[in-house]
Amino acid sequence: MPTKLKKSKSAGRFGSKYGKSVRAKLVKVETKQRIKQKCPFCNKLGVKRLSKGIWQCSKCNKKFASNTYYLD
């Protein structure tokens, strides 16, 4: 029996619903939002997303509001 490849990543929780292209777009957004990003105050990598539009820097400990999914 051939082995199954996991291509769905974080969108695997939806199974075969919604179609491949929609799930691929979701994976792209989710991977981008979960990486640490550059803080606008101290310019170091350490900002994590707490919730929709709420971000916190682990280096300078500032909490601020910005874009929903990722910082520009």
GITAPE-V698057 format. One record per backbone hydrogen bond with DSSP energy under -1.0 kcal/mol. CO is the residue of the C=O (numbers start at 1). NH is the residue of the N-H. E is the energy in kcal/mol with one decimal. If there is no record, write none. Layout:
[[CO;NH;E] [CO;NH;E]]
//
This chain:
[[8;11;-1.8] [9;12;-1.3] [11;14;-1.8] [12;15;-1.4] [14;17;-1.7] [19;23;-1.7] [20;24;-2.3] [21;25;-2.0] [22;26;-1.9] [23;27;-2.1] [24;28;-1.9] [25;29;-2.0] [26;30;-2.7] [27;31;-2.4] [28;32;-1.5] [29;33;-2.1] [30;34;-1.2] [37;46;-2.3] [37;47;-2.4] [39;43;-1.4] [44;39;-2.4] [46;58;-2.2] [47;37;-2.0] [48;56;-2.3] [51;54;-1.7] [53;66;-2.0] [54;50;-2.7] [54;51;-1.3] [55;64;-2.5] [56;48;-2.6] [62;57;-2.6] [64;55;-3.1] [68;53;-1.1]]
//
